[in-house]
């Protein structure tokens, strides 16, 4: 798959380059900038909820530490709580999908 001298290929197949071109053209037509992303409502809600849970878990851990719960078991429980919140966030899948025509 090495095209020889020159710059590296950006797309592994011509069809991938074509789909990227079509997606950019459709995004331009719809007024979507290159730094903007469109995600579905369910994905957004899952992501938002997971971020809220992570924020709450971090606040709980900080509160426990500031309250003086400094036993090893307290730290283990606090970090497990935080780790579970992070895992929930990791489970939210945001997959890129090319913008389709109408």
N, C-alpha and C positions, 0 to 999 in steps of 0.2 A: 504494500500500500504506500510505499515511499515514491513520490512522484519524481524524485531526482533532485537536482540542484534547484535552489530558489527557496521561496518561503514555504512553510508547512501548510498543508491543506487545512482549511477551516471546517469543511464538511467531509464526511467519509464517503458520501454518495451524492451524485448530482441531484437525485430526487430530494434529499435533505436540504440542499441549497435552494431548490425550487420552493419547498414548503416554507422555509424561512423567509424567502422573498415574498411569498403570498401572505404570510402572517404579518410582515412589516407593512405591506401595502394596505391590508385590511385594517391594521391598527391606525395607520395614517388616515384612512378614510373615516374611521370612527372617532378620530381626535384623541387617540391614546398615545401618550408620549413614550419614549424608549425606556424611561425609568418607572413607568407605571405598570401595575399588575392587576389583573382581574381575577378574582376567585369567587367561587360559588358561596351562596349564603350559608349553607350548612358548614362548609369548611371554615368560613370566617367565624361563625358562632363557636365552632369547636376550638379554634385557635384562640379566640377571645376568652372563652371560659377557662381554657388551660392556662393562659397567662394570668388570669385573675386568681386561680388556685395557686399558681407558683408565687405570686406576690403575697398572698395570704400566708402561705407556708413560710416564706422568708421572714415576714413580719412576726410570725409565731416563734420561729427560731431565735430571732433577734430579741424578742421579748423575754424568752426563757433565759437567754444568756444574760441579759441585763438584770433580770430578776434574781440572779444569783443561783440559779439551778446549775451548779457546776460539777455535779457528779458525773462520772464516766457514763453511767446508764442514761442520765438526762441528755448528754451530748449524743449518744447513740440513737436515742429516740427522736431527738430533734433532727438529726441528719437523715434518719430514715424517712421522716415526714417530708423533709425537703426533697429527698431523692425520689419519693413517690410522685411528688408534684412535677418534678422535671421529667420523669418517665411518661406521665400523662401528656406533657407537651411534646415529647418526642414521638408519640403515637399519632399526632395529627399530621396527616400526609397532604402536602400541597404539590401536586404534579403539574408540570407545564403542559398546556394543551394549546395547539395552534388555533388561532381565531378562524372560524369557518365562515364561508360565504352564506348568504341568505337566499 
